[in-house]
Amino acid sequence: MRGPRLKVGVLEDEHDEIDLGLMLASAGHDVSWIHHTEEARDFQLVVLSVIEEDLPDLVEELAAGARRGQIYLHTCLGHGVQVLDPLEPSGALVVAAHPLSDKLWAVGSLDELGETVVELLIGELGGEALNIPETQRSRLAAGMSYVGFLETIRNDAFILLSEALGNEEKALGITGELGQGRILHGVGSVERELAAIADPGRARTYRDLTRRTAEISGVQDIELWAIQEDKS
């Protein structure tokens, strides 16, 4: 089922990895990029694609201009729809959506209308929407971090193999093509993910791989956090 074409405004930061605005434009929606929060009131669908730690403050800024008939969608995996609570008094519809793979999306909504809307939007992108409870968000984010850590390990394996073999092409033949590793955006996010891991062994592995990924990426605040966690 093809839904109505929407006037979409995208508020994103330099860390945006999803490009949902471009996806929606490809699906036929009228997409513009918002540079000031005051502009959001002019759009039917407002996409918020910022890091988890910045989302609550951004929502507070947008609350005054939100209105009935609008849809607000955020893409932070670690947050459900509760972070959008300040927008609710306006009558705006609030939903969440984040890609887990090429086809599968983690979504959240407050009611059946929101569920229908977000499923329709994701369906237009060729995806499948899977509703994730608020209580499982941090655990899911931790699991996705592990997926990203596979690339951290693969990159280190490639370096060791290429040095030992003296041939990068042969090393790639063993490791496979290198992808993008876990992108770390804030101490608060990794703290929440670590807290969601109950098994001590998995928690220790998470800390170690977070530290290594931060070291490679030059994210010093998270590297220092991981060092302090190891000492505690």
Contacts in CASP RR format, 6 or more apart in sequence:
PFRMAT RR
TARGET T0000
AUTHOR 0000-0000-0000
METHOD contacts of the structure
MODEL  1
MRGPRLKVGVLEDEHDEIDLGLMLASAGHDVSWIHHTEEARDFQLVVLSV
IEEDLPDLVEELAAGARRGQIYLHTCLGHGVQVLDPLEPSGALVVAAHPL
SDKLWAVGSLDELGETVVELLIGELGGEALNIPETQRSRLAAGMSYVGFL
ETIRNDAFILLSEALGNEEKALGITGELGQGRILHGVGSVERELAAIADP
GRARTYRDLTRRTAEISGVQDIELWAIQEDKS
1 120 0 8 1.000
2 124 0 8 1.000
3 120 0 8 1.000
3 124 0 8 1.000
5 28 0 8 1.000
5 29 0 8 1.000
5 30 0 8 1.000
6 24 0 8 1.000
6 29 0 8 1.000
6 30 0 8 1.000
6 44 0 8 1.000
6 45 0 8 1.000
6 71 0 8 1.000
7 29 0 8 1.000
7 30 0 8 1.000
7 32 0 8 1.000
7 42 0 8 1.000
7 43 0 8 1.000
7 44 0 8 1.000
7 45 0 8 1.000
8 21 0 8 1.000
8 24 0 8 1.000
8 25 0 8 1.000
8 29 0 8 1.000
8 30 0 8 1.000
8 31 0 8 1.000
8 32 0 8 1.000
8 43 0 8 1.000
8 44 0 8 1.000
8 45 0 8 1.000
8 46 0 8 1.000
8 47 0 8 1.000
9 31 0 8 1.000
9 32 0 8 1.000
9 33 0 8 1.000
9 34 0 8 1.000
9 39 0 8 1.000
9 40 0 8 1.000
9 43 0 8 1.000
9 45 0 8 1.000
9 46 0 8 1.000
9 47 0 8 1.000
10 20 0 8 1.000
10 21 0 8 1.000
10 31 0 8 1.000
10 32 0 8 1.000
10 33 0 8 1.000
10 34 0 8 1.000
10 46 0 8 1.000
10 47 0 8 1.000
10 49 0 8 1.000
11 33 0 8 1.000
11 34 0 8 1.000
11 37 0 8 1.000
11 40 0 8 1.000
11 46 0 8 1.000
11 47 0 8 1.000
11 48 0 8 1.000
11 49 0 8 1.000
11 50 0 8 1.000
11 58 0 8 1.000
12 33 0 8 1.000
12 47 0 8 1.000
12 48 0 8 1.000
12 49 0 8 1.000
12 50 0 8 1.000
13 49 0 8 1.000
13 50 0 8 1.000
13 51 0 8 1.000
13 54 0 8 1.000
15 50 0 8 1.000
15 51 0 8 1.000
15 183 0 8 1.000
15 185 0 8 1.000
16 49 0 8 1.000
16 50 0 8 1.000
16 75 0 8 1.000
17 183 0 8 1.000
18 49 0 8 1.000
18 75 0 8 1.000
18 98 0 8 1.000
18 99 0 8 1.000
20 47 0 8 1.000
20 49 0 8 1.000
20 73 0 8 1.000
20 75 0 8 1.000
20 97 0 8 1.000
21 31 0 8 1.000
21 47 0 8 1.000
21 49 0 8 1.000
22 31 0 8 1.000
23 125 0 8 1.000
24 31 0 8 1.000
24 45 0 8 1.000
24 47 0 8 1.000
24 121 0 8 1.000
24 124 0 8 1.000
24 125 0 8 1.000
25 31 0 8 1.000
27 124 0 8 1.000
27 125 0 8 1.000
29 45 0 8 1.000
32 43 0 8 1.000
34 40 0 8 1.000
34 43 0 8 1.000
34 46 0 8 1.000
37 58 0 8 1.000
37 61 0 8 1.000
37 62 0 8 1.000
38 65 0 8 1.000
40 46 0 8 1.000
40 62 0 8 1.000
40 65 0 8 1.000
40 66 0 8 1.000
41 65 0 8 1.000
41 66 0 8 1.000
41 67 0 8 1.000
41 70 0 8 1.000
43 70 0 8 1.000
44 69 0 8 1.000
44 70 0 8 1.000
44 71 0 8 1.000
45 70 0 8 1.000
45 71 0 8 1.000
45 72 0 8 1.000
45 73 0 8 1.000
46 62 0 8 1.000
46 70 0 8 1.000
46 71 0 8 1.000
46 72 0 8 1.000
46 73 0 8 1.000
47 73 0 8 1.000
47 74 0 8 1.000
47 75 0 8 1.000
48 55 0 8 1.000
48 58 0 8 1.000
48 59 0 8 1.000
48 62 0 8 1.000
48 72 0 8 1.000
48 73 0 8 1.000
48 74 0 8 1.000
48 75 0 8 1.000
48 76 0 8 1.000
49 74 0 8 1.000
49 75 0 8 1.000
50 58 0 8 1.000
50 76 0 8 1.000
51 76 0 8 1.000
51 185 0 8 1.000
51 186 0 8 1.000
51 189 0 8 1.000
52 76 0 8 1.000
52 77 0 8 1.000
52 78 0 8 1.000
52 79 0 8 1.000
52 185 0 8 1.000
52 186 0 8 1.000
52 188 0 8 1.000
52 189 0 8 1.000
53 185 0 8 1.000
53 186 0 8 1.000
53 188 0 8 1.000
53 189 0 8 1.000
55 74 0 8 1.000
55 76 0 8 1.000
55 79 0 8 1.000
55 83 0 8 1.000
56 83 0 8 1.000
59 74 0 8 1.000
59 83 0 8 1.000
59 84 0 8 1.000
59 86 0 8 1.000
59 87 0 8 1.000
60 86 0 8 1.000
62 72 0 8 1.000
62 86 0 8 1.000
62 87 0 8 1.000
63 86 0 8 1.000
63 87 0 8 1.000
63 89 0 8 1.000
63 90 0 8 1.000
65 90 0 8 1.000
66 72 0 8 1.000
66 87 0 8 1.000
66 90 0 8 1.000
66 91 0 8 1.000
66 92 0 8 1.000
67 90 0 8 1.000
67 91 0 8 1.000
67 92 0 8 1.000
68 90 0 8 1.000
68 91 0 8 1.000
68 92 0 8 1.000
69 91 0 8 1.000
69 92 0 8 1.000
69 93 0 8 1.000
70 90 0 8 1.000
70 92 0 8 1.000
70 93 0 8 1.000
71 92 0 8 1.000
71 93 0 8 1.000
71 94 0 8 1.000
71 95 0 8 1.000
71 117 0 8 1.000
72 84 0 8 1.000
72 87 0 8 1.000
72 92 0 8 1.000
72 93 0 8 1.000
72 94 0 8 1.000
72 95 0 8 1.000
73 94 0 8 1.000
73 95 0 8 1.000
73 96 0 8 1.000
73 97 0 8 1.000
73 118 0 8 1.000
73 121 0 8 1.000
74 80 0 8 1.000
74 83 0 8 1.000
74 84 0 8 1.000
74 96 0 8 1.000
75 96 0 8 1.000
75 97 0 8 1.000
75 98 0 8 1.000
76 83 0 8 1.000
76 96 0 8 1.000
76 98 0 8 1.000
77 98 0 8 1.000
77 106 0 8 1.000
77 137 0 8 1.000
77 140 0 8 1.000
77 141 0 8 1.000
77 144 0 8 1.000
78 98 0 8 1.000
78 137 0 8 1.000
78 138 0 8 1.000
78 140 0 8 1.000
78 141 0 8 1.000
78 189 0 8 1.000
78 192 0 8 1.000
79 96 0 8 1.000
79 137 0 8 1.000
80 96 0 8 1.000
80 108 0 8 1.000
80 132 0 8 1.000
80 134 0 8 1.000
80 137 0 8 1.000
81 94 0 8 1.000
81 95 0 8 1.000
81 96 0 8 1.000
81 108 0 8 1.000
81 109 0 8 1.000
81 110 0 8 1.000
81 134 0 8 1.000
82 134 0 8 1.000
84 94 0 8 1.000
84 96 0 8 1.000
85 94 0 8 1.000
87 94 0 8 1.000
88 94 0 8 1.000
88 110 0 8 1.000
93 113 0 8 1.000
93 114 0 8 1.000
93 117 0 8 1.000
94 109 0 8 1.000
94 110 0 8 1.000
94 114 0 8 1.000
95 107 0 8 1.000
95 108 0 8 1.000
95 109 0 8 1.000
95 114 0 8 1.000
95 117 0 8 1.000
95 118 0 8 1.000
96 106 0 8 1.000
96 107 0 8 1.000
96 108 0 8 1.000
96 109 0 8 1.000
96 118 0 8 1.000
97 105 0 8 1.000
97 106 0 8 1.000
97 107 0 8 1.000
97 108 0 8 1.000
97 118 0 8 1.000
97 121 0 8 1.000
97 122 0 8 1.000
97 129 0 8 1.000
98 105 0 8 1.000
98 106 0 8 1.000
98 107 0 8 1.000
99 105 0 8 1.000
99 106 0 8 1.000
100 106 0 8 1.000
100 130 0 8 1.000
100 140 0 8 1.000
100 144 0 8 1.000
103 126 0 8 1.000
103 127 0 8 1.000
103 128 0 8 1.000
104 127 0 8 1.000
104 128 0 8 1.000
104 130 0 8 1.000
105 122 0 8 1.000
105 127 0 8 1.000
105 128 0 8 1.000
105 129 0 8 1.000
105 130 0 8 1.000
106 130 0 8 1.000
106 132 0 8 1.000
106 140 0 8 1.000
107 115 0 8 1.000
107 118 0 8 1.000
107 119 0 8 1.000
107 122 0 8 1.000
107 129 0 8 1.000
107 130 0 8 1.000
107 131 0 8 1.000
107 132 0 8 1.000
108 115 0 8 1.000
108 118 0 8 1.000
108 131 0 8 1.000
108 132 0 8 1.000
109 115 0 8 1.000
109 117 0 8 1.000
109 118 0 8 1.000
109 131 0 8 1.000
115 131 0 8 1.000
118 129 0 8 1.000
119 129 0 8 1.000
122 128 0 8 1.000
122 129 0 8 1.000
123 129 0 8 1.000
132 140 0 8 1.000
138 192 0 8 1.000
138 193 0 8 1.000
138 195 0 8 1.000
138 196 0 8 1.000
139 193 0 8 1.000
139 196 0 8 1.000
139 197 0 8 1.000
141 189 0 8 1.000
141 192 0 8 1.000
141 193 0 8 1.000
141 196 0 8 1.000
142 193 0 8 1.000
142 194 0 8 1.000
142 196 0 8 1.000
142 197 0 8 1.000
142 206 0 8 1.000
143 193 0 8 1.000
145 182 0 8 1.000
145 190 0 8 1.000
145 193 0 8 1.000
145 206 0 8 1.000
145 209 0 8 1.000
145 210 0 8 1.000
146 206 0 8 1.000
146 209 0 8 1.000
147 182 0 8 1.000
148 181 0 8 1.000
148 182 0 8 1.000
149 181 0 8 1.000
149 182 0 8 1.000
149 209 0 8 1.000
149 210 0 8 1.000
149 213 0 8 1.000
150 181 0 8 1.000
151 178 0 8 1.000
151 179 0 8 1.000
151 180 0 8 1.000
151 181 0 8 1.000
151 182 0 8 1.000
152 181 0 8 1.000
152 182 0 8 1.000
152 209 0 8 1.000
152 212 0 8 1.000
152 213 0 8 1.000
152 216 0 8 1.000
153 209 0 8 1.000
154 175 0 8 1.000
154 176 0 8 1.000
154 178 0 8 1.000
154 179 0 8 1.000
155 178 0 8 1.000
155 181 0 8 1.000
155 216 0 8 1.000
156 212 0 8 1.000
157 174 0 8 1.000
157 175 0 8 1.000
158 168 0 8 1.000
158 171 0 8 1.000
158 172 0 8 1.000
158 175 0 8 1.000
158 178 0 8 1.000
161 170 0 8 1.000
161 171 0 8 1.000
161 174 0 8 1.000
161 175 0 8 1.000
162 168 0 8 1.000
162 170 0 8 1.000
162 171 0 8 1.000
165 171 0 8 1.000
172 178 0 8 1.000
181 213 0 8 1.000
182 209 0 8 1.000
182 210 0 8 1.000
182 213 0 8 1.000
183 217 0 8 1.000
184 190 0 8 1.000
184 210 0 8 1.000
184 213 0 8 1.000
184 214 0 8 1.000
184 217 0 8 1.000
184 219 0 8 1.000
184 222 0 8 1.000
186 219 0 8 1.000
186 221 0 8 1.000
186 222 0 8 1.000
187 221 0 8 1.000
187 222 0 8 1.000
187 225 0 8 1.000
190 210 0 8 1.000
190 222 0 8 1.000
190 225 0 8 1.000
190 226 0 8 1.000
191 225 0 8 1.000
193 206 0 8 1.000
194 203 0 8 1.000
194 206 0 8 1.000
194 207 0 8 1.000
194 210 0 8 1.000
194 229 0 8 1.000
197 203 0 8 1.000
197 206 0 8 1.000
207 226 0 8 1.000
207 229 0 8 1.000
207 230 0 8 1.000
208 226 0 8 1.000
208 230 0 8 1.000
210 222 0 8 1.000
210 226 0 8 1.000
211 222 0 8 1.000
211 223 0 8 1.000
211 226 0 8 1.000
211 227 0 8 1.000
211 230 0 8 1.000
213 219 0 8 1.000
214 220 0 8 1.000
214 222 0 8 1.000
214 223 0 8 1.000
214 226 0 8 1.000
215 223 0 8 1.000
END
